Amino acid sequence: MAVMFLLLLPLGLLSQNITVYDRQTGEPISNVLIYNQSKTASAVTDKNGTAILDKFNKDTVILFQHPSYHTLKLTAGDLKKLNFKVNLNEKLVDLEEIVVSANSWEVNKKEVPNKIEVIKNRDIVFENPATSADMLDKSGQVFVQKSQLGGGSPIIRGFAANKILFILDGVRMNNAIYRSGNLQNVLQADVNSVKSVEIIFGPGTNLYGSDALGGVLDIHLKSPVQNNTETWKVSGRAMVRSASAAFEKTGHLSLNLANNKWAFLTMITYSDFNDLRMGSHGNDFYLRPDYVEEINGSNSIVKNPNPLIQKYSGYSQLNATQKIRYKFNNHSSLKLNFYYSGTSEVPRYDRLIQKKGGKLKYAQWYYKPQQWMMFSTQYRNHRKTRFSDNYKIILACQYVTEGRNDRKLGNSWLRKRVEKVAIPSLNIDIEKSIGNNRHLYYGLESVYNYVTSTGEKKNIYTGETKPTATRYPDGGTQYFSGGLYLTYKDNFANNVFTFQTGIRASYSYINARFNDTSWYHLPYTSIVLKNGAVTGNMGIVYHPERWKISINLSSGYRAPNLDDVAKVFDSEPGNVVVPNQGLKPEYVYNIDFTVDKSFQDLVHIEATAFYSYLRNAMVRRNFTLNGADSILYDGEMSRVQAIVNAGHAYIYGVSGVFSAQLTHFLALNVSANYIKGFDDEGVALRHVSPFFVNASLLFEHKKLRIELSSVYNGEISYGNLAPSERDKTHLYAPDENGNPYSPAWNTLNLKSSYAFNRNFLVTFGVENILDKRYRPYSSGITAPGINFIGAINVSF
C-alpha cells in the first residue's frame, strides 16, 4: 500500500489553480486549451483565465494553446517559477473565430454569412484612442466624420447617423431625435470601459429592426467578473493618459469586488481637452485666422495669435458605469446596470468658422446640456426547456437631454433649445437547438420614446428671456417601434456548409403635436404616421479548414423618426428644413459576397464586395411650405427644404484585408475600402466616404510591441461632391477653379507599448509624425497635427 501511495503521489502535485493572461494587457484569457504531449490530460481556462491542473503529472511538458495566441510549452518546474501565472503573446495575424454575432449569442465567426469585424480591448489599450469615435476610426474599417472635437459620426458603406444602428450592451441607442446629419452620440460609450466592438456591415441580420441600413455598431462594455469562491476579492485598473495636440488629460478607474455569487464593477472616466492644434504643413484654407471675443460688452473679431490653434474647440466629459451581477445558480444570473455620460459646453466648431458677408457669422454656437443616463436589467437563463436552450431579457430606460445654443455676431440674444427624451425598452432573445447542428433564434423588441422640446431666447446683457421657436413639435411626441424576428441556422455536409435565413416583422408609430404653429404658420397641428415592414435575409457559407466563402442576400428598412418628419432647423447657409407629414419608410436590398482564406497561421486574405439598392430613399430636397419656396428664418430669407422620398439610390463597393506574418516577431497588415453611391438623378450621395487605406508594420516580442502605420484618404472632387456638401464652402478647400473639394491626405504614425509585468503597462505613440494639415471628408474641424500620446496602466 505504501508503494502504491508513493507511485500515485506525483499525480497530485499540480492539483492547483493556474491563471493564463495576455502578456501585453494583463487581461485573463478564456478558452485556453491546456494539455500534455501525450494528450492524456487536459483542461480549459474559464472566463477568469483560470483552470485546475489536477490531472497532470509533475514531470510532463504542458502546452497552452489558443487560436489567437502562440502556443507555449512549459514544464511543471517552469510553472512553479512563474507562480502558476502564465502569459501568452498574441499571434500577429488575427485568426480568432469566436465572436458575439448578429444572433446575439456566441457563434463561430466563420458560420456568419455577413461581414463582421471585431475590435478587441487589447487593440484599444494599444491604440490609445481619446473617444469611442476615435476607436472606430483607428480600426481601419469605419470612416469617421467630425463637426467638432467633441464628436465623431461613423460612416459605414455610405450610410451614417440615423441609418446606422448603435447598440450598447444589448440596448438600442438610436432614438426619435437621431438626425440624418452627423451624430456624436457614439461618445456616450466610454472607450476606456469597452471590452469589444462588433461592426456588422449591411442589413444582414434580422435581430435588429429599423435603422440598420448601413450596419450595426454593437459595443460591449466590460462586465463584472465573479470569483470562484465565497471569499470576496478586489481587483481593478487605473489609467492616466495625455495627448499633446489638444493637451488631453484623461483619468480612468475601475474596481471589481466579487465572490462566487455577487460581483460589483464600477468604471469612471474623466477627460478634458484644450483647443485642438492642427498641423503646420498643408493648405492654408484650414487655418483659424480670427475668432469672436466679447470685449467691453460687445462682439469683436480678433486676430488669432496662433492660427494653428482651433479656438473654441475644447471641452470635457465624464462617463460613469456601475454594474452589479448576481448568480442565482449555474444556469441563471441577473445584471443591474447604470450608465451616465455628460459633457461641458461642446463648441460646434464648423458653425464658429462659418462666414456671412466676409465676416464670422456666429459669436456662440455650442451644445449644452449633453447628458445621457440609462438603467438596465438583464436576466439570463441557460436551462434547457422545450422552447429554449438559452434566453435573455433586457429591460432598460434611457434619459437623454440635448441642448443647442447659438448667437449671431452682434446679436445680444442667445437662442437656447432643449430636447428631452425618455426611452423605456424591452428585448427578449431566445436560442433553441432543434437537432444536430440546427438552431433557431427568435425574440422581440419594443421601444417607446417620449420627446419634449422647448425654446427660449436670453439677452446676455440684461438677462431678459422670451420664447422662441422649438426645434421639434412643442406639444410633445410619442414614438413607438417594435418587432418580432425568427432566424434559422443549419450546419450541414460535415459542418463545412452553413445555411442561415430569417424574417422580421416591424411596426412603428409616431404622433407629433404642435401647440403653437404661429412661428412658421404650419397648415396642421399634428403629424401621425403608422408604418410596418417585413424584412429578411438568406445566406450560405462554405467554410472548410482555412477557407470561408459566403454570399448573403438581405433587406432592411428605416421608418421616419421625429427628426425626419417634424424638425425645423437650418441645415446649411441659406436653407431651412421644415416638416414633411407625407414621409414614408425607406428600404434597402443588399447582396454581400466574401472570400476569406488563411494560409497556415502566416497569411490571411479577406475580400468583400457588396451592392445595396435603396428604395424610397430619404434625402433632403427643395420643398414648399404653404406654397412658398422660401421663408423668413432666424432673420433671413432661406430656401425651404425637407426630407423627402427619392425614387431610389444605389451604393456599391469592395473592401479587403491582407495580413502576413513576415517573421515570428513582425507582421504586415493592410486594409482598404472603396465605395461609390448615387441617387436616381445620378447625384453623389452625401455620406459616401472617399477611398481609404490603413497599412501597418507590427513588431511584438515578449514585453515590447511597436507599430509603424500609415493612413491614406483619397480625394473627392467637386464633381463628386453631393449638392448639399457643395454649399458648405466654409468646410472645403477650393480647387484650381475655386470650387470646394476634399483633398487627398495621408499620415505616418508610430505606436508602442511595454508590459513591465502583468500589472504595469506603459504605452507611447506619435500620430501625424509629419505634422500635416488636413481635414477629413465632410468634417468641420481640422485633424490634429503632430500628436504625442502617452498612457500608464496599472492593474491590481
C-alpha positions in Angstrom: 0.0 0.0 0.0 2.9 2.4 0.8 4.5 1.7 -2.5 1.2 2.3 -4.3 0.8 5.6 -2.5 4.3 6.8 -3.5 3.6 5.9 -7.1 0.4 7.9 -7.1 1.7 10.9 -5.2 3.2 12.7 -8.2 -0.1 12.7 -10.0 -1.5 15.3 -7.4 1.4 17.6 -7.2 -0.1 20.0 -9.8 -3.6 20.0 -8.2 -4.0 23.7 -8.0 -5.2 26.7 -9.9 -3.3 28.3 -12.8 -4.0 31.6 -14.4 -3.4 32.5 -18.1 -3.3 36.1 -19.2 -2.4 38.3 -22.1 1.2 39.4 -21.9 0.5 43.0 -23.1 -2.7 43.9 -21.3 -2.7 41.5 -18.3 -6.3 40.5 -19.2 -7.3 36.9 -18.4 -7.6 34.6 -21.5 -10.5 32.2 -21.6 -10.8 29.0 -23.6 -7.1 28.3 -23.5 -6.6 24.5 -24.0 -4.0 23.1 -21.6 -2.7 19.6 -22.3 0.3 17.3 -22.1 2.2 15.9 -25.0 0.6 12.5 -24.9 -2.9 14.2 -24.7 -3.9 12.1 -21.8 -4.6 15.1 -19.6 -6.2 18.4 -20.4 -8.0 21.4 -19.0 -9.6 24.6 -20.4 -9.4 28.1 -18.8 -12.7 29.7 -17.7 -13.7 33.4 -18.2 -11.4 34.4 -15.4 -8.5 32.7 -17.3 -8.1 30.0 -14.6 -8.0 26.2 -14.7 -7.2 23.4 -12.3 -4.3 21.2 -13.1 -5.3 18.1 -11.2 -4.7 15.6 -14.0 -1.1 16.4 -14.9 2.0 14.5 -13.8 4.7 16.7 -12.3 7.3 15.5 -14.9 5.2 16.2 -18.0 5.6 19.0 -20.5 2.4 21.1 -20.6 1.2 23.0 -23.7 -1.0 26.1 -23.7 -3.0 26.6 -26.9 -5.4 29.2 -28.1 -6.4 30.2 -31.7 -5.3 33.8 -31.2 -2.1 33.2 -29.3 1.2 31.5 -29.8 1.4 28.0 -28.3 3.6 27.8 -25.2 5.4 24.8 -23.8 6.3 24.7 -20.1 7.4 22.1 -17.5 6.0 21.8 -14.0 9.2 23.4 -12.8 8.6 26.4 -15.1 5.1 26.8 -13.8 6.4 26.9 -10.2 8.9 29.6 -11.1 6.1 31.6 -12.7 4.0 31.1 -9.6 1.4 29.3 -11.8 0.7 32.6 -13.7 1.3 32.1 -17.4 1.4 34.9 -20.0 0.8 34.4 -23.8 1.8 36.5 -26.8 -1.0 37.1 -29.3 -0.4 36.0 -32.9 0.3 38.9 -35.2 -2.1 37.5 -37.8 -5.5 37.5 -36.2 -7.4 34.3 -36.8 -9.8 34.5 -33.9 -13.1 32.7 -34.7 -15.5 33.2 -31.8 -17.5 36.4 -31.6 -20.8 37.5 -30.2 -22.5 37.8 -33.6 -25.7 39.1 -35.1 -27.7 36.2 -33.5 -27.0 37.7 -30.0 -25.3 34.5 -28.9 -21.7 33.3 -29.1 -21.2 31.6 -32.5 -18.3 30.8 -34.7 -17.5 33.8 -36.9 -16.9 31.6 -39.9 -20.5 30.5 -39.8 -21.9 34.0 -40.2 -22.8 34.9 -43.8 -22.4 38.6 -43.5 -19.3 40.6 -42.9 -18.4 41.3 -39.2 -15.2 42.9 -37.9 -14.2 42.9 -34.2 -12.3 45.5 -32.2 -10.8 43.9 -29.1 -9.9 45.5 -25.8 -6.2 44.6 -26.4 -6.2 46.8 -29.6 -8.0 49.7 -27.8 -5.4 49.7 -25.0 -2.6 49.8 -27.5 -4.1 52.4 -29.8 -4.9 54.8 -27.0 -8.0 56.5 -28.6 -9.4 59.5 -26.9 -13.0 58.6 -27.6 -15.1 55.8 -29.0 -15.3 57.7 -32.3 -11.5 57.7 -32.5 -11.6 54.0 -31.6 -13.8 53.3 -34.6 -11.6 55.5 -36.9 -8.4 53.7 -35.9 -10.0 50.3 -36.8 -9.5 51.0 -40.5 -13.0 49.6 -41.2 -15.1 52.7 -40.4 -14.9 56.2 -41.8 -15.5 58.9 -39.1 -16.6 62.5 -39.7 -16.2 65.3 -37.1 -18.1 68.6 -36.9 -16.3 69.4 -33.7 -13.7 68.0 -31.4 -16.4 66.6 -29.0 -17.9 64.4 -31.7 -17.5 61.8 -34.3 -20.0 60.4 -36.7 -19.3 56.8 -38.1 -20.0 56.2 -41.8 -20.4 52.6 -42.9 -21.0 51.7 -46.6 -22.3 55.1 -47.5 -24.7 55.3 -44.6 -24.4 57.5 -41.4 -26.2 58.9 -38.5 -29.7 57.5 -38.1 -29.1 55.0 -40.9 -26.6 53.1 -38.7 -27.8 51.3 -35.6 -25.9 51.8 -32.4 -26.3 49.1 -29.7 -24.7 49.4 -26.2 -24.8 46.2 -24.0 -27.7 44.9 -26.0 -29.8 48.1 -25.8 -30.8 50.2 -28.9 -29.3 53.7 -28.6 -31.0 55.2 -31.7 -33.8 57.4 -30.5 -36.6 59.6 -32.0 -34.3 62.6 -32.4 -31.4 60.8 -34.1 -30.8 63.1 -37.0 -29.8 62.4 -40.6 -26.9 64.8 -40.2 -23.8 63.9 -38.4 -24.1 62.5 -34.8 -21.8 62.5 -31.8 -23.8 60.0 -29.7 -21.3 57.2 -30.0 -19.2 59.2 -27.4 -21.7 58.0 -24.8 -19.8 54.7 -24.8 -16.7 55.2 -22.6 -13.9 53.9 -24.7 -11.8 53.1 -21.6 -14.6 50.7 -20.4 -15.1 48.9 -23.7 -14.5 45.2 -23.8 -15.1 44.6 -27.5 -16.9 46.1 -30.5 -18.6 44.2 -33.4 -19.1 46.1 -36.6 -21.8 44.3 -38.5 -21.8 45.5 -42.2 -25.1 46.0 -44.0 -28.6 44.9 -43.1 -27.5 41.3 -42.9 -29.3 40.2 -39.7 -32.9 40.1 -38.5 -32.0 40.7 -34.9 -32.2 44.4 -35.4 -35.1 46.3 -36.9 -35.3 49.9 -38.2 -32.1 51.9 -38.8 -29.6 49.1 -39.6 -29.3 50.1 -43.2 -25.5 50.6 -43.4 -24.8 48.3 -40.5 -24.7 47.9 -36.7 -22.2 49.1 -34.1 -22.5 46.6 -31.3 -20.5 47.9 -28.4 -19.9 45.7 -25.2 -18.6 47.3 -22.1 -16.8 45.3 -19.5 -18.9 43.1 -17.2 -18.4 42.3 -13.5 -16.1 39.3 -13.0 -17.1 36.8 -10.3 -14.7 34.9 -8.0 -14.8 31.1 -7.9 -15.0 31.0 -4.1 -17.1 32.6 -1.3 -14.1 34.8 -0.5 -14.5 38.4 -1.5 -11.8 39.6 -4.0 -11.0 43.1 -5.1 -9.3 43.9 -8.4 -9.1 46.9 -10.6 -7.3 49.1 -13.1 -6.2 52.7 -13.0 -5.1 54.6 -16.2 -3.9 58.1 -16.9 -3.4 59.4 -20.5 -2.3 62.6 -22.1 -2.0 63.8 -25.7 -0.3 66.9 -26.9 -2.5 68.1 -29.8 -5.4 69.2 -27.6 -3.5 68.8 -24.3 -5.8 65.9 -23.4 -5.9 64.9 -19.7 -7.7 61.6 -19.1 -8.1 59.5 -15.9 -9.8 56.2 -15.6 -10.5 54.0 -12.6 -12.3 50.6 -12.5 -13.0 48.5 -9.4 -14.3 44.9 -9.3 -15.5 43.5 -6.0 -16.8 39.9 -6.2 -17.3 36.5 -4.7 -18.9 33.4 -6.3 -22.5 34.9 -6.0 -22.1 38.7 -6.3 -20.0 41.0 -8.4 -19.8 44.8 -8.4 -18.0 46.7 -11.1 -17.5 50.5 -11.1 -15.9 52.3 -14.0 -15.3 56.1 -14.1 -13.5 58.2 -16.7 -12.9 61.9 -16.9 -11.4 63.7 -19.9 -10.5 67.3 -20.5 -9.5 68.7 -23.9 -8.0 72.1 -24.7 -8.4 73.7 -28.1 -7.1 71.5 -30.8 -3.9 72.3 -32.7 -3.8 71.5 -36.4 -0.8 70.5 -38.5 1.9 73.0 -39.6 2.2 71.9 -43.2 -0.7 72.0 -45.6 -3.5 74.0 -47.1 -3.8 77.5 -45.5 -7.6 77.4 -46.1 -7.9 75.3 -42.9 -6.2 77.9 -40.7 -8.1 79.7 -37.9 -7.0 83.4 -38.6 -9.6 85.0 -36.4 -12.3 84.4 -33.9 -15.0 86.3 -31.9 -14.4 87.6 -28.5 -16.5 89.6 -26.1 -14.8 92.9 -25.3 -16.3 95.7 -23.3 -19.8 94.4 -23.7 -19.7 93.9 -27.5 -18.6 91.3 -30.0 -15.2 91.9 -31.6 -13.4 89.8 -34.3 -9.8 89.5 -33.1 -6.8 88.1 -34.8 -5.7 84.6 -33.7 -2.1 84.9 -32.4 -1.6 81.2 -33.4 -3.8 80.3 -36.4 -2.9 76.6 -35.9 -5.0 76.6 -32.7 -8.6 76.0 -33.4 -10.1 78.4 -30.9 -13.2 77.3 -29.1 -13.0 73.6 -29.8 -12.1 72.3 -26.3 -14.5 70.5 -23.9 -14.6 68.0 -21.0 -16.6 64.8 -20.4 -17.4 62.5 -17.6 -18.5 58.8 -18.0 -19.6 56.6 -15.2 -20.8 53.0 -15.2 -22.0 50.8 -12.3 -22.8 47.1 -12.9 -24.0 44.5 -10.4 -24.2 40.8 -11.2 -25.9 38.2 -9.1 -25.5 34.5 -9.9 -28.6 32.5 -8.8 -27.1 29.2 -9.8 -25.1 27.6 -12.7 -27.7 28.4 -15.3 -29.2 31.8 -14.4 -28.0 35.3 -13.4 -29.2 38.9 -13.1 -27.4 42.1 -14.0 -28.3 45.6 -12.9 -26.6 48.3 -14.8 -26.4 52.1 -14.5 -24.7 54.4 -17.1 -24.0 58.1 -17.2 -22.4 60.4 -19.7 -22.2 64.2 -19.5 -20.2 66.9 -21.1 -19.3 70.6 -20.6 -20.2 73.0 -23.3 -19.2 71.4 -26.6 -18.5 74.1 -29.2 -19.9 73.4 -32.7 -16.6 74.3 -34.4 -17.9 74.1 -38.0 -20.5 76.8 -37.2 -18.0 79.0 -35.5 -15.9 79.2 -38.7 -18.9 79.8 -40.9 -18.9 83.3 -42.5 -21.5 85.7 -43.9 -20.5 88.8 -45.9 -16.9 88.0 -45.3 -17.3 88.0 -41.5 -17.8 85.3 -39.0 -21.5 84.6 -38.7 -21.8 83.3 -35.1 -20.4 84.6 -31.9 -21.5 81.5 -30.0 -22.6 78.0 -31.0 -22.4 75.1 -28.6 -24.1 72.0 -27.3 -25.3 72.1 -23.6 -26.6 70.3 -21.8 -25.4 67.0 -23.2 -26.5 64.2 -20.8 -27.4 60.6 -21.1 -28.4 58.2 -18.4 -29.5 54.6 -18.7 -30.8 52.0 -16.2 -31.0 48.4 -17.4 -31.8 45.0 -16.0 -30.6 41.8 -17.8 -31.7 38.3 -16.9 -30.1 35.3 -18.5 -31.1 31.7 -18.2 -29.3 28.7 -19.7 -31.6 25.9 -18.5 -32.9 23.8 -21.4 -36.6 23.7 -21.9 -39.0 22.8 -24.8 -38.8 26.3 -26.1 -35.3 27.4 -25.3 -31.7 26.4 -24.5 -30.7 30.0 -23.7 -32.7 33.2 -23.3 -32.2 36.7 -22.0 -34.5 39.5 -21.1 -33.3 43.1 -21.1 -35.4 45.9 -19.6 -33.9 49.4 -20.0 -34.8 53.0 -19.6 -32.8 55.9 -21.1 -33.0 59.6 -20.3 -31.5 61.9 -22.9 -31.1 65.7 -22.7 -29.7 67.7 -25.6 -29.3 71.4 -25.8 -28.3 73.7 -28.7 -27.3 77.3 -28.0 -26.4 79.9 -30.7 -26.0 83.6 -31.0 -25.1 85.5 -34.1 -22.3 88.1 -34.3 -23.5 91.4 -33.0 -26.7 89.9 -31.6 -27.4 90.2 -27.9 -29.9 87.3 -27.9 -28.7 83.8 -27.2 -31.1 81.2 -28.6 -31.5 78.1 -26.3 -33.3 75.0 -27.4 -33.5 71.9 -25.3 -34.8 68.4 -26.1 -35.6 65.7 -23.5 -36.3 62.1 -24.4 -37.4 59.2 -22.1 -36.9 55.8 -23.7 -38.2 52.6 -22.0 -37.4 49.4 -23.9 -37.7 45.6 -23.8 -35.7 43.0 -25.6 -36.2 39.2 -25.4 -33.7 36.9 -27.3 -34.0 33.1 -27.3 -31.8 30.4 -28.7 -33.0 26.8 -29.3 -31.3 23.8 -30.8 -33.7 21.7 -32.8 -31.4 18.9 -33.8 -27.9 18.1 -34.8 -26.3 21.4 -35.9 -29.6 23.2 -36.4 -30.6 26.2 -34.3 -33.5 28.7 -34.0 -33.0 32.2 -32.8 -36.1 34.3 -32.1 -37.3 37.1 -30.0 -38.9 40.6 -29.8 -38.0 44.2 -29.4 -40.2 47.1 -28.1 -39.0 50.7 -27.7 -41.1 53.8 -26.7 -39.9 57.4 -27.0 -41.5 60.4 -25.4 -39.9 63.7 -26.6 -40.4 67.3 -25.3 -38.9 70.3 -27.0 -38.5 73.8 -25.6 -37.1 77.1 -26.9 -36.2 80.5 -25.4 -34.1 83.5 -26.1 -32.0 85.1 -23.4 -30.4 88.6 -23.6 -26.8 88.0 -22.5 -26.5 91.6 -21.2 -29.9 92.2 -19.4 -30.8 88.6 -18.6 -34.3 89.1 -20.2 -35.9 85.9 -21.6 -38.6 85.4 -24.2 -40.0 82.3 -26.0 -38.7 81.3 -29.4 -39.5 78.5 -31.9 -38.6 75.0 -30.8 -36.6 72.6 -32.8 -39.3 69.9 -32.6 -43.0 70.0 -32.0 -43.7 71.8 -28.7 -46.7 69.7 -27.8 -44.7 66.5 -27.1 -44.1 63.5 -29.3 -44.8 59.8 -28.9 -42.7 57.4 -30.9 -43.0 53.6 -30.8 -41.1 50.9 -32.7 -41.2 47.2 -32.2 -40.7 43.9 -34.0 -40.6 40.1 -33.9 -37.9 38.1 -35.5 -37.0 34.4 -36.3 -33.7 33.1 -37.6 -32.8 29.5 -38.7 -29.3 28.2 -38.9 -28.2 24.8 -40.2 -24.7 23.4 -40.4 -24.6 20.5 -42.8 -22.3 18.4 -45.1 -20.0 17.5 -42.2 -20.2 21.1 -40.9 -18.4 22.7 -43.9 -21.6 24.4 -45.0 -23.8 26.8 -43.0 -27.2 28.0 -44.2 -28.9 30.8 -42.5 -32.2 32.5 -43.1 -34.7 34.6 -41.2 -37.6 37.0 -41.2 -38.6 40.1 -39.1 -41.9 41.9 -38.9 -41.6 45.5 -37.7 -44.0 48.3 -36.8 -43.6 52.0 -35.9 -46.0 54.7 -34.8 -45.3 58.4 -34.4 -47.6 61.2 -33.1 -46.1 64.7 -33.0 -48.2 67.6 -31.7 -47.8 71.3 -32.4 -49.3 73.6 -29.7 -48.1 76.8 -31.4 -48.0 76.8 -35.2 -47.6 80.6 -35.5 -43.8 80.5 -35.8 -43.9 79.0 -39.3 -47.7 79.0 -39.9 -47.9 75.3 -40.4 -51.1 74.1 -42.1 -51.6 71.3 -39.5 -51.4 70.8 -35.7 -50.1 67.2 -35.6 -48.3 64.6 -37.6 -49.4 61.0 -37.3 -47.5 58.2 -39.1 -48.0 54.4 -38.9 -45.7 52.1 -40.8 -44.9 48.4 -40.9 -42.4 46.3 -42.8 -41.3 42.7 -43.3 -37.6 42.1 -43.9 -35.5 39.1 -44.2 -32.1 37.6 -45.1 -30.8 34.4 -46.6 -27.1 33.3 -46.8 -24.9 30.4 -47.2 -21.3 29.9 -46.1 -18.7 27.4 -47.3 -16.1 27.0 -44.6 -13.7 24.1 -44.9 -10.5 24.4 -42.9 -8.8 27.8 -43.5 -11.5 28.9 -46.0 -14.7 31.0 -45.9 -16.7 31.7 -48.9 -20.1 33.3 -48.3 -23.0 35.0 -50.1 -25.8 36.8 -48.3 -29.0 38.4 -49.5 -30.7 40.7 -47.1 -33.2 43.5 -46.8 -33.7 46.3 -44.2 -35.8 49.3 -43.6 -35.9 52.6 -41.7 -39.0 54.2 -40.5 -39.1 58.0 -40.4 -38.4 59.3 -36.9 -39.2 62.7 -35.3 -36.1 64.4 -36.7 -37.1 63.3 -40.3 -40.7 64.4 -40.3 -41.1 67.3 -37.9 -37.8 69.2 -37.5 -37.4 72.9 -38.2 -33.7 73.8 -38.3 -31.2 75.4 -40.7 -29.2 72.7 -42.4 -26.6 74.9 -44.1 -26.3 78.5 -45.1 -29.4 79.9 -46.8 -31.5 76.7 -46.4 -34.1 75.7 -43.7 -35.5 72.2 -43.2 -39.3 72.0 -42.5 -41.7 69.2 -41.5 -43.0 66.7 -44.1 -46.1 64.8 -43.0 -46.0 62.6 -46.1 -42.7 61.0 -45.5 -42.5 57.2 -45.9 -40.1 54.5 -44.8 -37.0 53.7 -46.9 -36.0 50.2 -47.8 -32.6 48.6 -48.7 -31.9 45.4 -50.6 -28.4 44.1 -50.3 -26.1 41.4 -51.5 -22.7 40.6 -50.0 -20.0 38.2 -51.3 -17.0 37.4 -49.2 -13.9 35.2 -49.8 -11.7 34.6 -46.7 -8.5 32.5 -46.9 -5.8 31.7 -44.3 -2.5 30.1 -45.3 -1.3 28.2 -42.2 -1.0 30.8 -39.5 1.1 33.1 -41.6 -1.2 34.8 -44.1 -4.8 35.9 -44.0 -6.6 37.4 -47.0 -10.2 38.6 -47.0 -12.2 40.4 -49.8 -15.8 41.5 -49.7 -18.0 43.0 -52.5 -21.4 44.4 -51.9 -24.3 46.1 -53.7 -27.1 48.0 -51.9 -30.3 49.3 -53.6 -32.2 51.9 -51.6 -35.9 52.4 -52.4 -37.8 55.4 -51.3 -34.5 56.9 -50.1 -34.9 59.7 -47.6 -32.9 62.6 -48.9 -33.0 66.4 -48.4 -34.6 68.2 -51.4 -36.1 71.6 -52.1 -39.7 71.8 -50.8 -42.5 74.3 -50.3 -44.4 75.4 -47.2 -47.9 76.9 -47.8 -47.0 77.3 -51.4 -43.8 79.3 -50.7 -40.3 78.0 -51.7 -38.6 80.4 -49.2 -39.5 81.7 -45.7 -38.0 84.1 -43.2 -36.0 82.1 -40.8 -33.8 83.4 -38.0 -33.8 86.9 -39.6 -33.0 85.9 -43.1 -34.8 84.5 -46.2 -34.0 80.8 -46.5 -34.8 78.2 -49.2 -37.3 75.7 -47.9 -36.1 72.1 -47.9 -37.5 68.9 -46.4 -36.6 65.2 -46.0 -38.5 63.5 -48.9 -38.5 60.1 -50.5 -36.4 60.0 -53.7 -37.1 57.3 -56.3 -34.1 55.2 -55.5 -30.4 55.2 -54.8 -27.6 52.6 -55.0 -24.3 52.0 -53.3 -21.6 49.5 -54.2 -18.1 48.8 -53.0 -15.3 46.5 -52.2 -13.1 46.1 -49.1 -10.1 43.9 -48.4 -7.8 42.9 -45.7 -4.3 41.4 -46.0 -2.2 40.2 -43.1 1.1 38.4 -43.3 3.5 37.3 -40.5 6.8 38.1 -42.1 8.8 36.7 -39.2 7.9 35.3 -35.8 8.0 38.9 -34.4 7.0 41.0 -37.4 3.7 41.3 -39.4 2.2 43.4 -42.2 -1.4 44.4 -42.1 -3.3 46.3 -44.8 -7.0 47.2 -45.1 -8.7 49.1 -47.9 -12.2 50.3 -48.6 -13.7 51.6 -51.9 -17.3 52.8 -52.1 -19.5 54.7 -54.6 -23.1 55.7 -54.3 -25.6 57.8 -56.4 -29.3 58.7 -56.2 -31.9 58.3 -59.1 -30.7 61.7 -60.6 -27.1 60.4 -60.8 -26.1 62.7 -57.9 -23.4 61.5 -55.5 -24.7 60.6 -52.1 -23.7 62.7 -49.2 -22.3 60.0 -46.9 -20.2 58.0 -49.3 -16.7 58.2 -48.0 -13.5 58.5 -50.1 -11.2 55.6 -50.8 -9.2 54.9 -47.6 -6.3 52.6 -46.8 -4.6 51.6 -43.5 -1.3 49.9 -43.6 1.0 48.9 -40.7 4.1 47.0 -39.7 3.7 45.4 -36.3 6.6 44.1 -34.2 6.0 42.2 -31.0 8.5 40.3 -28.9 7.9 39.4 -25.3 7.1 42.6 -23.4 7.6 45.0 -26.3 5.1 45.9 -29.0 5.8 48.5 -31.8 3.6 49.5 -34.7 4.5 51.8 -37.6 1.4 52.7 -39.6 0.2 54.9 -42.5 -3.3 56.1 -43.3 -4.4 57.3 -46.7 -7.7 59.0 -47.7 -8.4 59.8 -51.4 -9.7 62.9 -52.9 -13.4 63.8 -53.6 -13.5 66.2 -56.4 -16.1 69.0 -56.8 -17.9 66.9 -59.4 -18.2 64.0 -57.0 -19.4 66.1 -54.0 -23.1 65.8 -53.1 -25.0 69.1 -53.8 -25.6 69.7 -50.0 -21.8 69.5 -49.5 -21.0 71.9 -52.3 -22.9 74.6 -50.4 -20.6 74.2 -47.4 -17.8 76.3 -48.8 -16.5 77.1 -45.3 -15.6 73.4 -44.8 -13.9 72.5 -48.1 -10.7 73.8 -49.6 -11.1 75.5 -53.1 -9.7 73.7 -56.1 -7.9 75.3 -59.0 -11.3 76.6 -60.3 -12.3 78.0 -56.9 -14.8 75.2 -56.3 -14.9 73.3 -53.0 -13.4 69.8 -52.9 -12.0 67.4 -50.4 -8.2 66.9 -51.0 -6.4 63.6 -50.5 -4.2 63.2 -47.4 -2.0 60.7 -45.6 -0.4 60.4 -42.2 2.5 58.5 -40.7 2.1 57.2 -37.1 4.1 55.3 -34.5 2.7 53.4 -31.5 4.4 51.3 -28.8 3.8 49.6 -25.5 5.9 47.9 -22.9 4.5 45.5 -20.3 6.8 45.5 -17.3 4.6 42.8 -15.8 1.0 41.8 -15.6 0.1 44.9 -13.5 2.1 47.7 -15.2 1.8 48.7 -18.9 3.2 51.9 -20.5 2.1 53.0 -24.0 3.5 55.8 -26.1 2.8 57.0 -29.6 3.2 59.8 -32.1 0.4 60.4 -34.6 0.8 62.5 -37.7 4.6 62.5 -37.4 5.0 64.7 -40.4 2.7 67.3 -38.8 0.4 67.6 -41.9 -2.6 69.9 -42.0 -5.7 68.1 -43.4 -9.4 67.9 -42.9 -11.2 64.5 -43.4 -14.1 64.5 -45.8 -17.3 66.2 -44.6 -15.6 67.3 -41.4 -15.9 70.7 -39.9 -12.8 70.6 -37.8 -9.2 70.2 -39.0 -7.5 67.0 -37.8 -4.8 67.1 -35.1 -1.3 68.0 -36.0 1.7 66.0 -34.6 0.3 64.4 -31.5 2.3 62.8 -28.8 0.3 60.3 -26.7 1.3 58.6 -23.5 -0.5 56.4 -21.0 0.2 54.4 -17.9 -2.0 51.4 -17.0 -1.8 49.9 -13.5 -3.8 46.8 -12.6 -4.3 45.4 -9.1 
